[in-house]
Amino acid sequence: MATNAYPLPQASAVLQLLKPITWFPPMWAFGCGVVSSGVEPADRWPVVVIGVIVAGPMVCATSQAVNDWFDRHVDAINEPERPIPSGRIPGRWGLYIAIIWTLLSLALATQLGLWGFTAAALGLLLAWMYSAPPLRLKRNGWWGNAAVGFSYEGLAWITGAAVMLAGALPNARILTLAVLYSLGAHGIMTLNDFKSIGGDHRMGVRSLPVQLGERRAGWVACAFMAVPQAAVVALLVGWERPWNAAAVAALLAIQLALMVRFLKAPRERALWLSAIGVNFYVLGMLAAAFALHTLAQEGA
């Protein structure tokens, strides 16, 4: 019996390629943008639903497919069980899926108005710039992590607020918090790089753990996460939102305690800090978003 020369990828492998677990950060950031706008979500719920889908299952999923295709040689060293190096997504199907998901993301984003479509297009552009030659921003941890942090947190937050405001530019407070939490996400991305040190060394990917060494990269990751949150606390105090400031400060204190343990063995505990500490980071985002919501409701 003849075999299929062009086998289709397994459905379970496609889902693994799109990595649903990674969809949460941009979906959460989009939700924080919705809250920070001061507009009640019930007033524009169709936009909220579509925006969350575009942010997570579409744009973020596309970025994962793009990354896995262009990282397939590195993954063959670091994580050979992944869908592409393992052969469960055969041939060039990884690339085809990335292209198809890019086009589907753009099509759905047209339902978000000009701002939403433009933001989705920018997010997709950053996804391809991050992973694909000739730019391949991920070759340098400073640039690559900045691109992902802005796309996953800042861009999603600003978009959530803008679509709720019917395309109007969000105010300076919203933009400031979006930028600060984008900087914090740079540190989160550095934590993720610790698991790939071996393959990155061999393939010439200059992640921060490769450039700086494990200990210095650990300190940089912690600083990127902690300093912006401290700035958020100071801003909330200045905006006369002491309870929200206290909530963010308390959540930051928990993260600092976890960071002390992480810095004793950065490579071994990077994913541990990411899995636990990021939960407190994103709760702080929501506390800050609610502060902006009340300010908007008060007309301040």
N, C-alpha and C positions, 0 to 999 in steps of 0.2 A: 504494500500500500504506500502510495506517495505521501510524503510529509509536506506540510504547509511551509513553503519557503519564506513566507512573511508572517510568522505567528503574531497573533494579537497579544497585547499585555494582559495579565490577569487583573480583574477588577480590584481585587484586594491590594495588588501591587500599585495600581494607579492611586488608590486612596492613600496608601503609605507614602507615595511620592509627593502627594499634595499636603501631607503632614497636618492633619486637623489640629493637633496640639499647638501648633504655632499660630493658629488663626486668632487666638485669644487676645494677644496684646493690641493689634490694631482695632479689633472689634471693641475692646474695652476703652481704648483711647477715643474712638469715634463716639462711644456712649458718653464719655466724660465731656467731649465737646458739645454734645446735645444738651447735657445737664447745664454746662457752664453758660450756654446761650441765654438762659432765663426763660426760654419759650417752653411751655408745657409739651412734653412728647405726644400726649394724646391729641394735640392740635394738628400734628403733622406726622402721625404714626406711619403712613405708607412710606414716607421718605426715610424715616428712622429704620424701618425694616430693610428697605432696599440698600441703604447706606451700610448697615451692618453686614449684609451679605457681600456687597462689593468690597468692603474693607478686609473681610476674613476669607470666606470660601472662594473668592475670585482673585483679588489682587495679591493678597498674601500667599494664597495657594500657588499662583503663577510664579511668584518669586522663588518658592521652594522647588518647583519643577525646573525653572531656569538654572538655579544654583546646582541642583543635583546633576543636571546634564553636563554642565561645564566643569563640575567637580568630580566627574566619574572616575578619573584617574587617581585623584587623591583619595576618594572614598574606597577605591580598590585596595588601598593600603590601610586606611584607618578603620573603615567600616564596610568590609566586603559583602556583608549580608544585606546591604541596601538594595532597593529594587533594580537599579540600573547595573551596578557591577555584578550582582548575583545572577543577572540574566532573566529575572522575572519580568522586566520590561525590556524586550529584545530590540536589536537593531537601533534605529534612530527614533524609536517611539517616544523616548524621553524628550527629544527636541520637538517632535510633532505636538505632544501634549502641551508643552510650554507655549507654543505658538497658538494653538487652539484656545487655551485658557486666556491668553492675552486678548484675543479678539472677542471672546465671550465677555470678558471683564469690561472692555470698552463699550460693547453693545449695551450691557446692563447699566453702565454708568451714565448713559444718555438720559436715563430717567431721573437723574439727580440735578439736572440743570447745568448751566455752563460751568459753575464753580465745581460741582461734583465731578463732572466729566473731566475737566482740566486737572483736578487733583488726582483722579484715578490714572489719567495718562501720565502725569508726572511720577506717580508711584511706580507704574509699570516701567517707565524709562529708567528710573533708579534701579529697579530690579535687574534689568538687562545690563545696565552699566556696572552694577556691582559684580556680576558673575561672568559676563561675556567679554571676550577680547574685542577690540584692542584695549579698552580702558581697564576692564576687570579690576574695579576698585578694591576688591577684597584682597588683592595682592599686598596692600598696605593697610594694616589694622587701623591706622589713624583715619584714613579716608573712608574705608569700607564700613567701619562701625558707625561713623558719622552719617553716612548715607542711609544705613538701615535704621538708626535711631530716629532720624528725621522722618523717614517714611512710615515707620511703625507707630510712632508716638505723636510727633508734632504735626505732621501732615494730616493724619487721621483725626486728631483733636480739632485742628482748625477747620477741617472739612465738616465735621459733625456740627460745629457751631454755625458755619456759614450756610449750610443747607437749611438749618432751622431758622436762620435769619433771612431766608428767601434770597440768598446769594449776596447779601451785604457783607462787607468786610468786618470780621469780628473786631472787638475793641482791643485796646492795648493790653489790658489785663489778661485777656484770653491768649493773645499772641505771646505774651511774656511767659505765662505758665507752660504753654505748648513748647516753647523753645527750651525752657529749663528741664522739662521732663524728657525732651529729646536728648539733651546732654546726658541725663541720667541713664538713658537707654544705651548710650555708648559704652558705659561700664558693664551693663548687662551683657552686651554682645561680646565684650572681652572675656567675660566668664565662660561663654560658650566656646571660645577659641581654645581653651585649655585642653579639651578632649582631643584636639587634632594636631597637637604639637609635633608628633612624629612625622606624619604625612606632610605637614606644612614645611618642615625642615627640608624634606627630600624633594618637594615639588617647588620650592622657592616662594612659598606664600609667606609674606612677612607680617604675620599676625603679631599683636603686641607681646604675647608670651614668647614668640620667637625673637622679636627685636630686642626686648628688654630683659628677658629672662623671667622665670616664673615668679620670683618674689616681687620684683619691681612692677611687673605687669599686674600682680595682685593688688598692690598699693594703688596703682593708677585706676584700676577698675573700681575699687572702693571709693576713691576720691571723686571719680566721675558720678557715682551713684549718690554719694552723701552730700557733697557741696551744693548741688542744685536744690536738693530737698531742704537744706538749711536756708537757702535763699527764699524758697517758697514760704517757709515758716516766718521769716522776717517780713515778707511782703504781706502775708495774711494779718500779721500783727498791725502793720501800717495801714491796712485796709479796714481795721477795726473788726476783725473776725477772730477773736481770741480762742473760741472753742474749736474752730477749724484748725487754727494754728497749733493748738495743744494736741489735737488728734494727729496731725502730720508729725509733730515733734515726737510724740510717743511711739509712733510707727517707725520713725527714723532711729530712735534709741534702740529698739529691738533689732533693727538691721545692723547697727553698729556693734551690738553684742555678738551677733552672728559673724560679722566681719572679723572680729578679733580671733575667733576660732578658725576661720577660713585662712587667715594670713599665716597661721602656723604650718599649714600644708596646702598651699594654693592649688597645685595640680590635682591632688586627691579630693579636695573639697569644693572645687569650683562649681560643679553641677549641683552639689548639695546646697550651696549658698543660692544658686540660681533657682532651684526648686522651692526653697523655703523663703528666702529673703525677698524675692520678687513679689510674693503675695502681699507683703507689707508695703512694698513700694507702690503697687497699683491701688491698694486701699487708700494710701495717701493721696494719690491722684484724684480719686473720687471725692475725698474730703475737701480737697482744694476746689474741685469743680462745683461742689455744693455751695462753697463760699461765694463763688462768682454768680451762682444762680440767685442767691439771696440778694446780692448787690444789684443784680439786674432787675429783680422784682421790686426792689426799693427805689429804682431809678437813679441809683448812685453812680 
